[in-house]
């Protein structure tokens, strides 16, 4: 259905121009961008601030270093290779297990060591990096995502995007991979976005390709029962990324590991706006409220404030 700019404005929808000028341009100093545009820098910074991230197995920085990849992976049955400067999930290779010298992806596709080495070589050459600049390949331990989400996702790890403004978590969604998204939690490629209530961690509504969705397209499991455990801890980690980076407007991408709990995957200084579609609500009223709050508030207080003022009821359960 078509709508009008006036109706979008009335619903508090933030558009790209307003996001770029009013929030990113005003609250994100460009000198701080490298802290989040480079995943290796983000990981090292998170370690300094006590924010849990997936374990780093190693890095490959030169074409010559690719030959050490096999040795580096000894003892690791599953791992993830990603470009330090990649975006939008591009260049991420997930290997679930190694059998008989074959590297097996979650989809069951089998790769040889040569295939994996070529992928790393492409990363180093800048094939997936912002601006095509030379890059570094990160090899991380495989995330063992919470088994309670197994029926909500297809061949991929579900993640949680939280928009943090001036240290306050203002809106959240979970991204569920699908066959259409090739097992990646990317809404533009066909993943399901599920709006999450800031107060409770419960599902509000689901969307896929900008259309309302009540179940997962591949597993058939309904979305109304989705609930994120250890939600308060996850929000405190997200809120703490404000002090960690100094960025006033950012997106935090988190996962729930069954052994380590909430973990930070990466940060984004230019988070997308599809989260509004997943929540069925615009960001602007929440951002306006946060702009009126005093400085110097602790992460715990900011989380409590957000949970009090941004509580929502579930549309999924109301329509079930």
C-alpha positions in Angstrom: 0.0 0.0 0.0 1.2 3.5 -0.8 1.4 6.2 1.8 2.2 9.9 1.9 5.0 11.9 3.5 2.5 13.6 5.9 1.3 10.2 7.2 4.9 9.0 7.7 5.7 12.2 9.6 2.6 11.7 11.7 3.8 8.2 12.7 7.2 9.6 13.6 9.1 7.7 10.9 12.7 8.8 10.5 13.9 9.0 6.9 17.4 8.7 5.6 18.0 12.5 5.2 16.9 13.2 8.8 18.9 10.3 10.1 22.0 11.5 8.3 21.8 15.2 9.1 20.0 15.3 12.5 21.5 12.3 14.2 24.5 10.8 12.5 25.9 14.2 11.4 25.3 15.8 14.8 26.2 13.0 17.2 28.8 10.9 15.4 32.2 12.5 15.0 33.8 11.2 11.8 37.1 10.6 13.6 35.5 7.9 15.6 34.2 5.9 12.6 37.3 3.7 12.3 36.4 2.3 15.7 33.3 0.6 14.3 34.1 0.4 10.6 37.0 -2.0 11.4 35.7 -5.1 13.2 39.2 -5.9 14.6 39.4 -2.5 16.2 35.9 -2.9 17.6 36.8 -6.3 19.1 39.9 -5.1 20.7 38.1 -2.0 22.1 35.3 -4.2 23.5 37.8 -6.4 25.3 39.2 -3.2 27.1 35.6 -2.4 28.2 34.7 -5.9 29.3 32.1 -6.4 26.6 32.0 -10.0 25.5 32.6 -10.8 21.8 33.2 -14.1 19.9 36.6 -15.5 20.6 39.3 -14.5 18.0 41.1 -17.5 16.6 43.5 -15.3 14.5 43.9 -12.9 11.7 45.4 -13.0 8.2 46.9 -9.8 7.1 49.0 -10.7 4.0 48.6 -13.1 1.0 51.7 -14.9 2.2 50.0 -15.5 5.6 47.2 -17.5 3.9 49.5 -20.5 3.9 49.3 -20.5 7.7 45.5 -20.8 7.7 45.4 -24.6 7.9 47.7 -24.6 11.0 45.7 -21.8 12.6 42.5 -23.8 12.3 43.8 -26.9 14.0 41.6 -27.9 16.9 38.6 -25.8 15.7 35.7 -27.8 14.3 33.7 -24.7 13.4 34.7 -21.1 12.7 33.7 -17.9 10.9 35.9 -15.9 8.5 34.9 -12.3 8.0 36.4 -9.1 6.5 37.4 -6.5 9.1 36.0 -3.7 7.0 33.0 -5.5 5.4 29.4 -4.4 5.6 25.9 -5.8 5.1 27.1 -9.4 5.8 29.2 -9.5 2.7 32.2 -11.8 2.7 31.3 -13.7 5.8 32.0 -17.4 5.5 30.6 -19.8 8.1 32.1 -23.3 8.5 30.0 -25.5 10.7 32.4 -28.5 10.8 35.4 -30.1 9.2 35.0 -33.7 8.0 37.6 -35.7 5.9 39.4 -32.5 4.9 36.2 -30.9 3.7 34.9 -27.6 5.2 31.2 -27.8 5.5 28.8 -24.8 5.6 25.5 -24.8 7.5 23.7 -25.4 4.2 25.7 -28.6 3.7 27.8 -27.2 0.9 31.4 -28.7 1.1 34.5 -26.6 0.4 38.1 -27.6 0.0 41.0 -25.9 1.9 41.8 -24.2 -1.5 38.2 -22.7 -1.6 38.6 -21.3 1.9 42.1 -19.9 1.1 40.7 -18.2 -2.1 38.0 -16.6 0.0 40.5 -15.2 2.4 42.6 -13.9 -0.5 39.5 -12.1 -1.8 39.0 -10.5 1.6 42.6 -9.3 1.7 42.3 -7.8 -1.8 39.3 -5.7 -0.7 36.6 -7.5 -2.5 34.1 -7.0 0.4 35.5 -3.9 2.1 34.1 -0.4 2.3 35.5 1.4 -0.7 37.4 -1.6 -1.9 40.5 -0.9 0.2 42.9 -3.7 1.3 41.5 -5.6 4.2 42.3 -8.0 7.0 40.6 -11.4 7.5 39.3 -12.2 11.0 38.8 -15.9 12.0 36.5 -16.2 14.9 35.1 -19.1 16.9 31.7 -20.3 15.8 28.8 -18.9 17.8 26.8 -21.7 19.5 23.5 -19.8 19.5 20.9 -20.5 22.1 18.9 -23.6 21.2 15.7 -21.9 22.0 16.0 -20.0 18.7 16.5 -23.1 16.5 12.9 -23.1 15.3 13.0 -19.4 14.5 15.9 -19.4 12.0 17.2 -21.2 8.9 20.8 -22.2 8.5 22.1 -19.1 10.3 22.7 -17.4 13.6 19.9 -15.0 14.6 21.1 -11.6 15.8 19.6 -8.7 17.7 20.0 -5.1 16.4 19.6 -2.4 19.1 19.6 1.3 18.1 21.4 3.2 20.8 21.0 7.0 21.0 23.1 9.0 23.5 23.6 5.7 25.4 19.9 4.9 25.6 18.6 1.7 23.8 15.6 3.1 21.8 14.5 0.3 19.5 15.3 -3.3 18.9 14.6 -6.2 16.5 15.8 -9.7 16.0 16.8 -10.7 12.5 16.1 -14.3 11.5 17.8 -15.9 8.6 15.8 -17.7 5.9 16.3 -19.7 2.7 15.7 -16.5 0.8 18.4 -14.7 2.6 20.8 -17.6 2.1 21.2 -18.2 5.8 22.2 -14.5 6.5 20.4 -12.2 9.0 20.0 -9.5 6.4 16.5 -8.0 5.9 17.2 -6.7 2.4 18.1 -10.2 1.3 14.9 -11.7 2.8 15.6 -12.4 6.5 12.6 -11.9 8.8 12.7 -8.9 11.1 10.9 -9.2 14.4 10.3 -6.1 16.5 11.3 -6.6 20.1 9.8 -4.9 23.1 12.5 -2.9 24.9 10.8 -3.5 28.3 10.6 -7.3 28.2 12.5 -8.8 25.2 9.3 -10.2 23.8 8.3 -10.2 20.1 6.0 -7.4 18.9 5.5 -8.0 15.2 7.3 -9.7 12.3 8.0 -8.6 8.7 9.6 -10.0 5.6 10.1 -8.0 2.4 8.2 -5.2 4.1 5.1 -7.3 4.6 3.7 -8.5 8.0 4.7 -12.0 8.9 3.3 -14.2 11.7 5.5 -17.3 11.2 8.9 -18.3 9.9 8.7 -19.0 6.1 10.9 -22.1 6.3 10.4 -23.6 9.7 6.7 -22.6 9.9 7.2 -21.8 13.6 5.0 -18.9 14.9 6.8 -15.8 16.0 4.5 -14.7 18.8 6.3 -16.9 21.4 9.7 -15.5 20.6 11.4 -14.1 23.7 15.0 -13.1 24.3 16.4 -14.4 27.6 18.9 -12.4 29.6 17.4 -9.3 28.0 18.5 -6.8 30.7 22.1 -7.9 30.3 22.0 -7.6 26.6 20.6 -4.0 26.8 23.3 -3.0 29.3 26.0 -4.3 27.0 24.4 -2.3 24.1 24.1 0.8 26.2 27.7 0.6 27.3 28.8 0.8 23.7 28.2 4.6 23.9 31.0 5.0 26.4 33.1 2.5 24.5 32.9 4.4 21.2 31.8 7.9 21.9 29.3 7.6 19.1 25.9 9.1 19.9 23.9 7.3 17.3 24.8 3.7 16.5 23.5 0.2 15.9 24.7 -2.6 18.0 24.4 -6.2 16.7 24.3 -8.8 19.4 23.9 -12.5 19.6 23.0 -15.0 22.4 25.6 -17.7 22.8 24.3 -20.7 24.9 27.6 -20.8 26.8 28.6 -17.1 27.1 25.2 -15.3 27.0 24.8 -12.0 25.2 27.8 -11.1 23.0 28.6 -8.1 20.7 29.0 -9.0 17.1 29.7 -5.6 15.6 28.7 -1.9 15.6 27.4 0.3 12.9 27.7 4.1 12.8 25.1 4.3 10.1 22.4 1.8 11.1 19.5 1.3 8.7 15.9 2.3 9.2 14.1 -1.0 8.6 13.9 -1.5 12.3 10.9 0.9 12.3 9.1 -1.4 9.9 9.8 -4.4 12.2 8.4 -2.5 15.2 5.5 -0.8 13.4 6.5 2.5 14.9 8.7 5.5 14.1 11.9 6.3 15.9 11.5 10.1 16.1 9.3 10.3 19.3 11.8 8.2 21.2 14.8 10.1 19.9 13.1 13.4 20.7 12.5 12.3 24.3 16.1 11.2 24.7 17.4 14.5 23.5 15.6 16.2 26.4 17.4 14.0 29.0 20.4 15.2 31.1 24.0 14.1 30.5 26.0 11.8 32.8 23.4 9.1 33.4 24.8 5.6 34.0 24.1 2.7 31.5 21.9 1.0 34.1 19.8 4.1 34.6 19.5 4.6 30.8 18.3 1.1 30.3 15.7 1.4 33.1 14.5 4.7 31.5 14.1 3.1 28.1 12.3 0.1 29.5 9.9 2.3 31.3 9.0 4.8 28.5 9.3 2.5 25.4 7.3 -0.5 26.6 5.1 -2.1 23.9 2.4 -4.8 23.7 2.7 -7.6 21.2 0.7 -7.3 17.9 1.5 -10.9 17.1 -0.3 -12.2 20.2 -3.2 -9.8 19.7 -3.8 -11.1 16.1 -3.1 -14.8 16.8 
